[in-house]
Amino acid sequence: MEKKVLKAGIVGSGFAAKFHYDALQQVFSARVEIAGAYSVTNEKLSSFTKPRGLEAFNNMEDLVENSDIIHVCTPPVTHEPIVVEALKQNKHVIVEKPFTGYFGDGSEEFSGDTFSREKGLEHAMQSVSRMLNAEKQSTGRIMYAENWVYAPAIQKERELLQKTGAQIIWMHGEESHSGSHSLTYGQWKFSGGGSMIGKGCHPLSAAIYLKHVEGRARNGSAIRPKTISARTHAITRMPTFKDEGYLRTTYKDIEDFAMLHVVFEDGTIADLFASELVLGGVHNWIEVNTTNHRTICNIHPNNAMQSYTPNQEHFKDVYVVEKTETKQGWSSISPDEGWFAGYQHEMDAFYRSAAYGDYIESNSSLASDVIATIYAGYVSAEKKGTEVNITIL
Ligand SMILES: NC(=O)c1ccc[n+]([C@@H]2O[C@H](COP(=O)([O-])OP(=O)(O)OC[C@H]3O[C@@H](n4cnc5c(N)ncnc54)[C@H](O)[C@@H]3O)[C@@H](O)[C@H]2O)c1
């Protein structure tokens, strides 16, 4: 059978645009033609498009018109308008994490440290509603680019849950590293929050996804998150923080640590950590305790390959693994980092769904639950960890 041809349009030309482009080279379910890319920064756009031989569009409307699937690889504050615009034109849309959020009131005085978290929750959920409504009125679909859902370890756990009929009783997990470089990441008005949303969304999405899977497998409907108790801290911004130069310290008004305790509708639980406080490379893992099995998913690092060198000079031209401070000594060198993270798997699955209507594992319902949980989490953190109900749309 001839593979269906689908045209991809990439919005953004930074870090995410690059790994979307790379992952598109590994889509085999459909034949991908990249229509081109658009981003607000002309210079950055041409440094992305030129070496890849892509067309650089002058405006988003033309890119959307010329594409079947739009990739939203722009800062979180821009996700809603781009997603809504693409859906209006009946295009599918692959949107990076976090789905959307609350980015302040646009005033000069807005500070992520002091605004009312109830207001943040209300606005974030209004944004989610607008995106879900746009999807309802469109023949296009929202594909939430949460790579953890498609990481091979998480998809294998999906199979275990479906085939064993297990009940997940407790999950714990984490996404942490030594901090994000991006200056926009450190400002609430661009990022919609700190570690809880920027990093916590990954293990949280995996945890909620697996409860959705369990519910659908056992009762035909997803088990959704019900309440959250959360704490946040800004450790590197404390006057007492002893800066030794290894951790990033460029955050303006966001937290660099978050702890989330989530209770699901069936009373089972998940404990998740997210931080910018961890040395030794990216620390991404989730452990799933069920009534008939226990699984540990090591996404980063994992010991698929380990390499030792007495002097890191030998590895000066080698990419070893994301964000380790040194290549000297033993490294959990990753033979294919994107593979373990699920980047190529998510892209292939999205194009399979777009071409043949396959079920979207990481869909708008999951994206909505994640944002509802995180912003309820910010309300809880404002109340020093009081349990807060999660609004499910
Ligand atoms: N899944 C992951 O592992 C992962 C990793 C990194 C980033 N991300 C996500 O990807 C998104 C982009 O992050 P990034 O690191 O690529 O940022 P970046 O700053 O490297 O690039 C952002 C790009 O968006 C463009 N842009 C900004 N506003 C725009 C607008 N209104 N219209 C069109 N283009 C616009 C900029 O010109 C820039 O090219 C974020 O949502 C981030 O959370 C996901």
The ligand as an ORCA input file, in Angstrom:
! r2SCAN-3c Opt
* xyz 0 1
  N       9.504     17.681     25.226
  C      10.687     18.140     25.553
  O      11.558     17.404     25.977
  C      10.993     19.602     25.368
  C      12.307     20.072     25.430
  C      12.547     21.442     25.224
  C      11.502     22.312     24.988
  N      10.226     21.838     24.953
  C       9.090     22.752     24.738
  O       9.154     23.267     23.418
  C       8.653     24.605     23.396
  C       9.706     25.532     22.763
  O      10.870     25.497     23.564
  P      12.325     25.722     22.955
  O      13.283     25.209     23.958
  O      12.388     25.246     21.562
  O      12.389     27.324     22.945
  P      13.382     28.231     22.077
  O      13.434     29.534     22.797
  O      14.627     27.497     21.760
  O      12.596     28.445     20.679
  C      11.346     29.064     20.616
  C      11.079     29.473     19.184
  O       9.752     30.002     19.081
  C       9.772     31.186     18.279
  N       8.605     31.976     18.648
  C       8.362     32.653     19.790
  N       7.124     33.210     19.761
  C       6.575     32.872     18.566
  C       5.324     33.134     17.948
  N       4.389     33.845     18.554
  N       5.123     32.632     16.712
  C       6.061     31.924     16.069
  N       7.286     31.643     16.610
  C       7.518     32.105     17.834
  C      11.113     31.825     18.590
  O      11.466     32.692     17.567
  C      12.011     30.584     18.666
  O      12.428     30.212     17.379
  C       8.298     24.952     24.841
  O       6.921     24.756     25.044
  C       9.122     23.965     25.647
  O       8.541     23.674     26.906
  C       9.963     20.507     25.118
*
